[in-house]
Amino acid sequence: MADKPDMGEVASFDKAKLKKTETQEKNTLPTKETIEQEKRSE
């Protein structure tokens, strides 16, 4: 096994063949206001 990986496949990779995808945030972090509201309700 070589110390360095074979970069031939990476060098010849064509980004144009990739499909465009939309990224959606599923697990958003709470805002500072939400955290304060939770603390007050306890």
RAQUI-V973727 format. One record per residue. N is the residue number from 0. SS is DSSP state (H for helix, E for strand, - for the rest). Layout:
BEGIN
N;SS
N;SS
END
This chain:
BEGIN
0;-
1;-
2;-
3;-
4;-
5;-
6;-
7;H
8;H
9;H
10;H
11;-
12;-
13;-
14;H
15;H
16;H
17;-
18;-
19;-
20;-
21;-
22;-
23;-
24;-
25;-
26;-
27;-
28;-
29;-
30;-
31;H
32;H
33;H
34;H
35;H
36;H
37;H
38;H
39;H
40;H
41;-
END
